[in-house]
């Protein structure tokens, strides 16, 4: 068992009455029919409820850090019309117009809504398609791939896991020596964090994946 501080021990002793249903985490659910209630640790239940939205990273000091990435309505309210159209309405920016298309600075690209890390400058390359292209995600768990049958063709859509932002599509025509994939991503879905700012903004765990772009 993990060691617990005094505050943590107090939290475990604090209980809450919660309904037994399918949304209740399995490991907290006692035997019995749904519709009843059960006494469980309020802190433990809250932790289990929030688990899907939590991403664990390791800081440069080696200490585990929990960062929560969510679909932030306050951020959505500040998006430009194009950023909103792309991320919330699964739109596409015009080719060759994205602000990050020709960016060659070292750093990472994060979801403009949730802030979750998506791609590294080290994996960005010039594909000639008119949109920023990457060979792989910096954190695969933050990227979801979905079947897209729009526009009369079958494609694979790419969305952020926690922000649920439309990012673009992935194709199997990327560099063969780097995995063969091309993540074709809208600049409007991304925010760039320069390598010099990554530590201060909480992305220090990914510094070892960022190299100078040739």
N, C-alpha and C positions, 0 to 999 in steps of 0.2 A: 504493500500500500504506500501511497505517497504520503510524505510528512505534511501535516497541516498546521498552519499558524493558529493563534488563538481566535482571530477573526473568522477563519475558515471553519473552525470547530463550532463556533457559535452559529454560523450559517447553516451547518448540517443539522443542528438541533432545532432550527426554526422550520416548522412544517406548514404546508398549505393543503387545503382540501380541493382536489381537482377531480373532474369527471373521468371515468374510465372509458376511453373510446379509442378508435384507430389512430388518432393523432397523438395519443400518449406514447412516448418512447417505449419500445417493447421491454427494455430492461427495467423500466419502472412499473410496468403494468402487472398487477397481481392477478392470480387466477380468479376467474369469475366472469359473470356476464357484463356486457357493456351497459351503461346507463346508471351504474352505481358510482360511488365516489370512493376515494382512497386518500389516506394521509401520507404524503411524501415530503421529502426535503424540498423546501421552496427554492433554495439555491441550486440544488441538483436538477430540479425540473426545469428551471430557467436556463441552466447551462445546456441541457439536452435539447430544449426548444430552439436555442440559438445556434446549435452546432452546425446546421447546414450553411449558415451564413458566415462562419468563421474560417479563416485560413491561417494555419500555423506556419510561421517562418522562423528562421534562426538568425539572430542578430550577429554582428561581427564579434561580440563578446562571448558568444556561445550560449546565451540565455534564450530560452524559448519565448517568443512574443506572439500574442494573439491579436490579429488585426481583423476587424469586421468590415466587410465590403457589402454595401447595400445599394439598392436602387433609390437614390436620394432625390426626393421630389423638389427640395430646395435648389439642387444643382440643375435639375431638369428645367426649372423655371427660368434659369439664366442662359439656357442654350440659345444659340442663334437659330434662325428659321431653318437653315440647312442642317445644322447639327441635330435639331429636333426631328426633322424629316428623315434623316438617315438612321438615327439611333432608335427612335420611337415608332416610326412608320415604315421601317425596313426600306428606306429609299437608297438612292445611289448618287453620289456626287459626280459631276461631269468629269470624264477622264482628262488628266493633265492639269487639273485646277486645284488639287488638294495642297494645303499649306505644308504638309509633311512629305510630299512626294520626293522632293530633292534634298531632304534633310540628311546630312552626313555626319552630324555631331554624335559623339558617344553618349549613350544613355538608354533609357527604357521607354516603352510606349504603354500607357495605362488607359483603362476605360475612362472616357471623359465624364461619365456619370458616377460610377462607383469607385474609381481609383484603383481597381484591381490590376496588378501587373499582367500584361498580355504578351508583349514582344520585346526583344532586345535589338539594339542597333547592330550587334554582331551578326544577327540573322537576317538583316535587311539587305536586299540586293536589287539591282536594276533589271527588271523583267521586260521593260518596254511596253507594258500593258496600259500605262497611264494612271495607275494607282500604286500606293506603297505596297511592296511585296516582301514577304518574309518566308523563310524556309521552315520555321517551326515556332510554336509558342514558347515563351520563356517559362510559363507555368501551365502545363497541359490541363490541370484541374480547373483552371479559370476559363477555359474555352470549350464551348459546346458546339457540336456539329450536327446539323439537322437536314433532313431531306427537303429540298426546295423544288417544287414542280411548276413554279410560276414562269411566265414568258414562254410557255410551250417547250420547255426543256427541263431535264433533270439535272440539278446542281446540288452541291452541299453547302448550305448556309453556315456561317460562323457567327455565333453570338457569345457574349460574355456570360459567364455562369451566374454571377451574383447581381450584376447590373441589368441583365437581360437586354443589353443593347445589341442591335444589329451591327455587326462589324463589317461583313463582306461575305466572301465565298472562298473555298479552298479547292484547288485544282491539282491534277496529277501531272503537271507539265513543268515542274520546277527543276532545279539543278539536280541531275542524277547523283552527283557525288556528295550531295547534301540532303539526301532523303527523297528527292523527286517530287516534293510538294511545293505549291505556290499559294500562300495565304494572301489573297488579294483583298486588301483592307482599305476602307474609306478613311481619309484623314479626319473627316468630321466626327468619327467615332473615338478618336484618340487624343490624348494629351501627352506631350513629350516631356519627360523629366531628364534633364541633363545629368550626366555622371557626377558632376560637381555638387549637385543638389540632392542626390539620391539618399545619402545618409540622413540629412536634415529632414527629408520628407518621409522617412520611414521605410525606404527601400534598400537599405544597406545590405540586406541579405543577398541581393542580386548583383552586387558590384563585381563579383567574380565571373559573371556571365557577360560583362560588358567590356568590349575591346574597341580600340580605335578602328574607325571605318576606313578602309583603303580607298 
